[in-house]
């Protein structure tokens, strides 16, 4: 997968989803964070961060299969 493609797909996510995906997978060139670290950083429950990540991944999967 090319970085350019990933950037295009990420644009289809909400701001919250983008932030979580960038933190979770280190898309900003930083080390990936754990769910617990992300939840602390964003002031959200781990379960909420997990739910948002799952929804974002589902959206990205749908984009992959549409094109």
Backbone atoms as SQL, in Angstrom:
CREATE TABLE atoms (id INTEGER PRIMARY KEY, chain TEXT, resi INTEGER, resn TEXT, atom TEXT, x REAL, y REAL, z REAL);
INSERT INTO atoms VALUES
  (1, 'A', 1, 'UNK', 'N', 0.845, -1.172, 0.000),
  (2, 'A', 1, 'UNK', 'CA', 0.000, 0.000, 0.000),
  (3, 'A', 1, 'UNK', 'C', 0.895, 1.241, 0.000),
  (4, 'A', 2, 'UNK', 'N', 0.545, 2.181, -0.828),
  (5, 'A', 2, 'UNK', 'CA', 1.321, 3.401, -0.920),
  (6, 'A', 2, 'UNK', 'C', 0.825, 4.411, 0.111),
  (7, 'A', 3, 'UNK', 'N', 1.766, 5.206, 0.614),
  (8, 'A', 3, 'UNK', 'CA', 1.416, 6.213, 1.609),
  (9, 'A', 3, 'UNK', 'C', 0.379, 7.188, 1.047),
  (10, 'A', 4, 'UNK', 'N', 0.509, 7.535, -0.228),
  (11, 'A', 4, 'UNK', 'CA', -0.427, 8.452, -0.866),
  (12, 'A', 4, 'UNK', 'C', -1.846, 7.891, -0.831),
  (13, 'A', 5, 'UNK', 'N', -1.989, 6.598, -1.121),
  (14, 'A', 5, 'UNK', 'CA', -3.305, 5.948, -1.081),
  (15, 'A', 5, 'UNK', 'C', -3.896, 6.000, 0.326),
  (16, 'A', 6, 'UNK', 'N', -3.062, 5.704, 1.303),
  (17, 'A', 6, 'UNK', 'CA', -3.518, 5.711, 2.690),
  (18, 'A', 6, 'UNK', 'C', -4.000, 7.099, 3.082),
  (19, 'A', 7, 'UNK', 'N', -3.281, 8.127, 2.683),
  (20, 'A', 7, 'UNK', 'CA', -3.676, 9.502, 3.005),
  (21, 'A', 7, 'UNK', 'C', -5.035, 9.837, 2.389),
  (22, 'A', 8, 'UNK', 'N', -5.279, 9.368, 1.182),
  (23, 'A', 8, 'UNK', 'CA', -6.571, 9.605, 0.521),
  (24, 'A', 8, 'UNK', 'C', -7.689, 8.906, 1.290),
  (25, 'A', 9, 'UNK', 'N', -7.454, 7.662, 1.675),
  (26, 'A', 9, 'UNK', 'CA', -8.484, 6.913, 2.404),
  (27, 'A', 9, 'UNK', 'C', -8.752, 7.517, 3.773),
  (28, 'A', 10, 'UNK', 'N', -7.704, 7.948, 4.454),
  (29, 'A', 10, 'UNK', 'CA', -7.839, 8.527, 5.790),
  (30, 'A', 10, 'UNK', 'C', -8.716, 9.784, 5.738),
  (31, 'A', 11, 'UNK', 'N', -8.681, 10.507, 4.631),
  (32, 'A', 11, 'UNK', 'CA', -9.495, 11.722, 4.506),
  (33, 'A', 11, 'UNK', 'C', -10.976, 11.426, 4.621),
  (34, 'A', 12, 'UNK', 'N', -11.388, 10.204, 4.404),
  (35, 'A', 12, 'UNK', 'CA', -12.795, 9.816, 4.491),
  (36, 'A', 12, 'UNK', 'C', -13.255, 9.556, 5.925),
  (37, 'A', 13, 'UNK', 'N', -12.352, 9.638, 6.865),
  (38, 'A', 13, 'UNK', 'CA', -12.695, 9.397, 8.264),
  (39, 'A', 13, 'UNK', 'C', -13.022, 10.706, 8.968),
  (40, 'A', 14, 'UNK', 'N', -13.744, 10.608, 10.074),
  (41, 'A', 14, 'UNK', 'CA', -14.012, 11.796, 10.894),
  (42, 'A', 14, 'UNK', 'C', -12.697, 12.237, 11.546),
  (43, 'A', 15, 'UNK', 'N', -12.670, 13.441, 12.055),
  (44, 'A', 15, 'UNK', 'CA', -11.461, 13.941, 12.713),
  (45, 'A', 15, 'UNK', 'C', -11.054, 13.052, 13.879),
  (46, 'A', 16, 'UNK', 'N', -12.024, 12.607, 14.638),
  (47, 'A', 16, 'UNK', 'CA', -11.763, 11.733, 15.780),
  (48, 'A', 16, 'UNK', 'C', -11.177, 10.393, 15.317),
  (49, 'A', 17, 'UNK', 'N', -11.759, 9.826, 14.282),
  (50, 'A', 17, 'UNK', 'CA', -11.251, 8.560, 13.740),
  (51, 'A', 17, 'UNK', 'C', -9.827, 8.734, 13.203),
  (52, 'A', 18, 'UNK', 'N', -9.592, 9.834, 12.486),
  (53, 'A', 18, 'UNK', 'CA', -8.248, 10.105, 11.955),
  (54, 'A', 18, 'UNK', 'C', -7.227, 10.156, 13.070),
  (55, 'A', 19, 'UNK', 'N', -7.547, 10.904, 14.123),
  (56, 'A', 19, 'UNK', 'CA', -6.620, 11.071, 15.242),
  (57, 'A', 19, 'UNK', 'C', -6.291, 9.728, 15.887),
  (58, 'A', 20, 'UNK', 'N', -7.306, 8.930, 16.120),
  (59, 'A', 20, 'UNK', 'CA', -7.093, 7.627, 16.755),
  (60, 'A', 20, 'UNK', 'C', -6.272, 6.711, 15.857),
  (61, 'A', 21, 'UNK', 'N', -6.569, 6.685, 14.580),
  (62, 'A', 21, 'UNK', 'CA', -5.807, 5.828, 13.658),
  (63, 'A', 21, 'UNK', 'C', -4.351, 6.270, 13.560),
  (64, 'A', 22, 'UNK', 'N', -4.117, 7.572, 13.518),
  (65, 'A', 22, 'UNK', 'CA', -2.745, 8.082, 13.460),
  (66, 'A', 22, 'UNK', 'C', -1.964, 7.709, 14.709),
  (67, 'A', 23, 'UNK', 'N', -2.611, 7.846, 15.859),
  (68, 'A', 23, 'UNK', 'CA', -1.941, 7.494, 17.112),
  (69, 'A', 23, 'UNK', 'C', -1.740, 5.986, 17.235),
  (70, 'A', 24, 'UNK', 'N', -2.751, 5.225, 16.880),
  (71, 'A', 24, 'UNK', 'CA', -2.716, 3.768, 17.057),
  (72, 'A', 24, 'UNK', 'C', -1.679, 3.090, 16.165),
  (73, 'A', 25, 'UNK', 'N', -1.545, 3.594, 14.929),
  (74, 'A', 25, 'UNK', 'CA', -0.659, 2.944, 13.969),
  (75, 'A', 25, 'UNK', 'C', 0.582, 3.758, 13.638),
  (76, 'A', 26, 'UNK', 'N', 0.802, 4.851, 14.370),
  (77, 'A', 26, 'UNK', 'CA', 2.004, 5.641, 14.161),
  (78, 'A', 26, 'UNK', 'C', 2.089, 6.276, 12.788),
  (79, 'A', 27, 'UNK', 'N', 0.972, 6.752, 12.269),
  (80, 'A', 27, 'UNK', 'CA', 0.933, 7.299, 10.918),
  (81, 'A', 27, 'UNK', 'C', 1.558, 8.676, 10.814),
  (82, 'A', 28, 'UNK', 'N', 1.896, 9.279, 11.947),
  (83, 'A', 28, 'UNK', 'CA', 2.571, 10.578, 11.940),
  (84, 'A', 28, 'UNK', 'C', 4.078, 10.421, 12.051),
  (85, 'A', 29, 'UNK', 'N', 4.558, 9.204, 11.877),
  (86, 'A', 29, 'UNK', 'CA', 5.986, 8.955, 11.998),
  (87, 'A', 29, 'UNK', 'C', 6.432, 8.724, 13.433),
  (88, 'A', 30, 'UNK', 'N', 5.478, 8.655, 14.346),
  (89, 'A', 30, 'UNK', 'CA', 5.784, 8.397, 15.746),
  (90, 'A', 30, 'UNK', 'C', 5.504, 6.933, 16.064),
  (91, 'A', 31, 'UNK', 'N', 5.925, 6.514, 17.241),
  (92, 'A', 31, 'UNK', 'CA', 5.661, 5.146, 17.685),
  (93, 'A', 31, 'UNK', 'C', 4.152, 4.954, 17.878),
  (94, 'A', 32, 'UNK', 'N', 3.631, 3.813, 17.456),
  (95, 'A', 32, 'UNK', 'CA', 2.212, 3.525, 17.704),
  (96, 'A', 32, 'UNK', 'C', 1.934, 3.480, 19.209),
  (97, 'A', 33, 'UNK', 'N', 0.751, 3.935, 19.593),
  (98, 'A', 33, 'UNK', 'CA', 0.364, 3.923, 20.998),
  (99, 'A', 33, 'UNK', 'C', -0.619, 2.794, 21.270),
  (100, 'A', 34, 'UNK', 'N', -0.675, 2.372, 22.510),
  (101, 'A', 34, 'UNK', 'CA', -1.660, 1.368, 22.921),
  (102, 'A', 34, 'UNK', 'C', -3.011, 2.045, 23.101),
  (103, 'A', 35, 'UNK', 'N', -4.056, 1.246, 23.185),
  (104, 'A', 35, 'UNK', 'CA', -5.393, 1.778, 23.426),
  (105, 'A', 35, 'UNK', 'C', -5.420, 2.568, 24.734),
  (106, 'A', 36, 'UNK', 'N', -4.744, 2.043, 25.732),
  (107, 'A', 36, 'UNK', 'CA', -4.716, 2.710, 27.029),
  (108, 'A', 36, 'UNK', 'C', -4.028, 4.069, 26.931),
  (109, 'A', 37, 'UNK', 'N', -2.923, 4.141, 26.213),
  (110, 'A', 37, 'UNK', 'CA', -2.211, 5.403, 26.035),
  (111, 'A', 37, 'UNK', 'C', -3.066, 6.422, 25.265),
  (112, 'A', 38, 'UNK', 'N', -3.752, 5.939, 24.236),
  (113, 'A', 38, 'UNK', 'CA', -4.611, 6.827, 23.447),
  (114, 'A', 38, 'UNK', 'C', -5.776, 7.325, 24.294),
  (115, 'A', 39, 'UNK', 'N', -6.381, 6.440, 25.050),
  (116, 'A', 39, 'UNK', 'CA', -7.523, 6.839, 25.873),
  (117, 'A', 39, 'UNK', 'C', -7.101, 7.892, 26.896),
  (118, 'A', 40, 'UNK', 'N', -5.922, 7.742, 27.476),
  (119, 'A', 40, 'UNK', 'CA', -5.417, 8.722, 28.431),
  (120, 'A', 40, 'UNK', 'C', -5.160, 10.056, 27.736),
  (121, 'A', 41, 'UNK', 'N', -4.512, 9.998, 26.586),
  (122, 'A', 41, 'UNK', 'CA', -4.164, 11.214, 25.839),
  (123, 'A', 41, 'UNK', 'C', -5.409, 11.991, 25.403),
  (124, 'A', 42, 'UNK', 'N', -6.457, 11.271, 24.976),
  (125, 'A', 42, 'UNK', 'CA', -7.664, 11.917, 24.476),
  (126, 'A', 42, 'UNK', 'C', -8.744, 12.105, 25.539),
  (127, 'A', 43, 'UNK', 'N', -8.514, 11.559, 26.723),
  (128, 'A', 43, 'UNK', 'CA', -9.499, 11.685, 27.794),
  (129, 'A', 43, 'UNK', 'C', -10.765, 10.892, 27.533),
  (130, 'A', 44, 'UNK', 'N', -10.606, 9.727, 26.916),
  (131, 'A', 44, 'UNK', 'CA', -11.741, 8.862, 26.599),
  (132, 'A', 44, 'UNK', 'C', -11.529, 7.495, 27.241),
  (133, 'A', 45, 'UNK', 'N', -12.610, 6.764, 27.399),
  (134, 'A', 45, 'UNK', 'CA', -12.514, 5.403, 27.905),
  (135, 'A', 45, 'UNK', 'C', -11.886, 4.514, 26.837),
  (136, 'A', 46, 'UNK', 'N', -11.158, 3.499, 27.274),
  (137, 'A', 46, 'UNK', 'CA', -10.532, 2.555, 26.349),
  (138, 'A', 46, 'UNK', 'C', -11.584, 1.925, 25.444),
  (139, 'A', 47, 'UNK', 'N', -12.732, 1.580, 25.999),
  (140, 'A', 47, 'UNK', 'CA', -13.790, 0.955, 25.193),
  (141, 'A', 47, 'UNK', 'C', -14.279, 1.898, 24.095),
  (142, 'A', 48, 'UNK', 'N', -14.331, 3.201, 24.376),
  (143, 'A', 48, 'UNK', 'CA', -14.755, 4.164, 23.352),
  (144, 'A', 48, 'UNK', 'C', -13.710, 4.279, 22.247),
  (145, 'A', 49, 'UNK', 'N', -12.447, 4.308, 22.628),
  (146, 'A', 49, 'UNK', 'CA', -11.361, 4.377, 21.642),
  (147, 'A', 49, 'UNK', 'C', -11.394, 3.127, 20.764),
  (148, 'A', 50, 'UNK', 'N', -11.590, 1.984, 21.385),
  (149, 'A', 50, 'UNK', 'CA', -11.659, 0.723, 20.644),
  (150, 'A', 50, 'UNK', 'C', -12.825, 0.740, 19.653),
  (151, 'A', 51, 'UNK', 'N', -13.985, 1.203, 20.083),
  (152, 'A', 51, 'UNK', 'CA', -15.167, 1.278, 19.222),
  (153, 'A', 51, 'UNK', 'C', -14.907, 2.187, 18.022),
  (154, 'A', 52, 'UNK', 'N', -14.298, 3.337, 18.261),
  (155, 'A', 52, 'UNK', 'CA', -13.991, 4.288, 17.183),
  (156, 'A', 52, 'UNK', 'C', -12.995, 3.680, 16.210),
  (157, 'A', 53, 'UNK', 'N', -11.985, 2.992, 16.728),
  (158, 'A', 53, 'UNK', 'CA', -10.988, 2.350, 15.857),
  (159, 'A', 53, 'UNK', 'C', -11.644, 1.277, 14.982),
  (160, 'A', 54, 'UNK', 'N', -12.495, 0.477, 15.558),
  (161, 'A', 54, 'UNK', 'CA', -13.174, -0.581, 14.796),
  (162, 'A', 54, 'UNK', 'C', -14.011, 0.026, 13.678),
  (163, 'A', 55, 'UNK', 'N', -14.738, 1.095, 13.977),
  (164, 'A', 55, 'UNK', 'CA', -15.553, 1.754, 12.950),
  (165, 'A', 55, 'UNK', 'C', -14.679, 2.342, 11.845),
  (166, 'A', 56, 'UNK', 'N', -13.567, 2.938, 12.217),
  (167, 'A', 56, 'UNK', 'CA', -12.663, 3.523, 11.221),
  (168, 'A', 56, 'UNK', 'C', -12.080, 2.441, 10.316),
  (169, 'A', 57, 'UNK', 'N', -11.679, 1.333, 10.889),
  (170, 'A', 57, 'UNK', 'CA', -11.133, 0.227, 10.100),
  (171, 'A', 57, 'UNK', 'C', -12.194, -0.315, 9.151),
  (172, 'A', 58, 'UNK', 'N', -13.427, -0.401, 9.621),
  (173, 'A', 58, 'UNK', 'CA', -14.520, -0.878, 8.764),
  (174, 'A', 58, 'UNK', 'C', -14.722, 0.067, 7.576),
  (175, 'A', 59, 'UNK', 'N', -14.696, 1.363, 7.826),
  (176, 'A', 59, 'UNK', 'CA', -14.832, 2.340, 6.741),
  (177, 'A', 59, 'UNK', 'C', -13.710, 2.180, 5.725),
  (178, 'A', 60, 'UNK', 'N', -12.481, 1.997, 6.217),
  (179, 'A', 60, 'UNK', 'CA', -11.344, 1.830, 5.312),
  (180, 'A', 60, 'UNK', 'C', -11.458, 0.539, 4.500),
  (181, 'A', 61, 'UNK', 'N', -11.947, -0.518, 5.131),
  (182, 'A', 61, 'UNK', 'CA', -12.159, -1.779, 4.393),
  (183, 'A', 61, 'UNK', 'C', -13.169, -1.600, 3.270),
  (184, 'A', 62, 'UNK', 'N', -14.247, -0.900, 3.573),
  (185, 'A', 62, 'UNK', 'CA', -15.279, -0.658, 2.562),
  (186, 'A', 62, 'UNK', 'C', -14.711, 0.140, 1.394),
  (187, 'A', 63, 'UNK', 'N', -13.879, 1.113, 1.675),
  (188, 'A', 63, 'UNK', 'CA', -13.246, 1.903, 0.608),
  (189, 'A', 63, 'UNK', 'C', -12.341, 1.037, -0.251),
  (190, 'A', 64, 'UNK', 'N', -11.628, 0.116, 0.372),
  (191, 'A', 64, 'UNK', 'CA', -10.737, -0.772, -0.371),
  (192, 'A', 64, 'UNK', 'C', -11.499, -1.664, -1.343),
  (193, 'A', 65, 'UNK', 'N', -12.654, -2.146, -0.910),
  (194, 'A', 65, 'UNK', 'CA', -13.413, -3.082, -1.741),
  (195, 'A', 65, 'UNK', 'C', -14.260, -2.373, -2.791),
  (196, 'A', 66, 'UNK', 'N', -14.530, -1.089, -2.591),
  (197, 'A', 66, 'UNK', 'CA', -15.310, -0.329, -3.573),
  (198, 'A', 66, 'UNK', 'C', -14.453, -0.030, -4.789),
  (199, 'A', 67, 'UNK', 'N', -13.173, 0.267, -4.571),
  (200, 'A', 67, 'UNK', 'CA', -12.299, 0.678, -5.677),
  (201, 'A', 67, 'UNK', 'C', -11.638, -0.478, -6.335);
